[in-house]
Amino acid sequence: MNHVIREYRPADQVSWLRCRVLSFLNTPYFDDVLTSKPEVPAPGFALVVASESGAVQGLIDVTVGEELATIDTVAVHPDYQHQGLGRALLTEARARVGALGVPTMDAWTRDDPATLNWYRAMGFTESQHYLHVYANYYADAGEPDRAITERREGLTGPNKASGRVGG
């Protein structure tokens, strides 16, 4: 299957949001719903794989610093998963990050076996862990307060995996 990867365009926003939500729906990221696409400041970038009609089938957003690039979002619409789109997006992202001279790319994720296996297959290794608690105030308004007995700075953030940019 031929894939055309291109820069994200503002006209992609609704399709980008749909792709992201649907790809996360049956994962531990089901609660990470956005209503608008976050900006990716330069030299970072946002890429999509889109159909001929313009519908986003896959996406990757990467922020870039001097020594580290971070995958903010990588997602493939469920109808197009297991066709190599995620791999193709990551390959293009690594090439762009490498061209910028940045030696390391990382990704923060939750403990989803399929996601962790994919990152491992892409050459990433686990380096840090965190505890993510999902407390649903829609089901019970008091649940979040019972789940978090003490709010502390610095305890929010996903698992981190790092991989060499070159592959």
Order of alpha helices (4+ residues) and beta strands (2+ residues): beta-alpha-beta-beta-beta-alpha-beta-alpha-beta-alpha-beta
